[in-house]
């Protein structure tokens, strides 16, 4: 990851600040927990701490300064960031243009609807997202399809062909 970001920094002739790395790391932790809870079950505090520890190790290995050392500190820092520092900029607009260009209309629509289900309210406001996702009934259908062991059908419809074998490998359970 550091090598990839070093290339970006070189191309921009500017270093990516630690706060930017922290913000993305915090977002990944938050989205990982919310996504899992949406698709599976609510995590216990201990399980959330485990998720935090994994991402903390990633951030620590990347040399990111100022990382919180526990879940409670993370939650406080994230809350403060969302209230005080988060804003929509031309980079946000450009990022979403790129998403739309590379994902195509249907996958872009699914992305935006999925975000409604996992992002904090402040992000919904900034991105002009609705309060309720049209994917809510689809999620119920997906959970039913998993129960019936036919979720591969939904994945086949949604996933780009180039990634299907990699996703299928992730779905297999080691013996």
C-alpha positions, 0 to 999 in steps of 0.5 A, a space after each residue: 500500500 505504501 508503494 501505491 501511495 508513494 506513486 500518487 504522492 510523486 505524481 501530485 508532487 505532494 505528500 498525503 497527510 497523515 490525517 487523510 490516511 487516518 480518515 480513510 482508515 476510520 471510514 474502512 473500519 466503520 464501513 466494515 462493521 456496518 456492512 457486516 452487521 447489515 449482511 450478517 448479525 450485530 457485532 459484540 464490542 469484543 468483535 468490533 475491537 477485533 476489527 479495529 485491531 486489524 485495521 490498527 495494525 494496517 495503519 501502524 505498518 503504514 506508519 500513520 501517525 496519531 492513530 487511536 489505540 482503542 475502539 472508544 478513542 476511534 469512535 470519538 475521533 471519528 465523531 469529531 471528524 464527521 462533525 468538524 472536518 468533513 466536507 464535500 469538495 470538487 474532489 468528491 464530485 470528481 471521485 463520483 464521476 469516476 465511479 459512474 464512468 468505471 462502474 456503469 449506470 447500474 453498478 453505480 446506482 447499486 453503490 449509491 444505494 448501498 452507501 445509504 445503508 452504511 454511511 453516517 447521516 452527515 455523509 448522506 447529507 453531503 452526498 445528497 443521499 436519501 434516508 432509505 435505500 431501495 436496496 432494503 427489500 433486496 437485502 431481505 431477498 439476499 438474506 433469504 437467498 443465503 438461507 436457501 443457498 442460492 445467493 450465487 444467483 444474485 452475485 452472478 447478476 451484480 459482480 463484474 465477470 472479471 472478479 467472479 472467480 476471486 469472489 467465489 474463492 473468498 466464499 469457499 470455506 477451508 476444510 
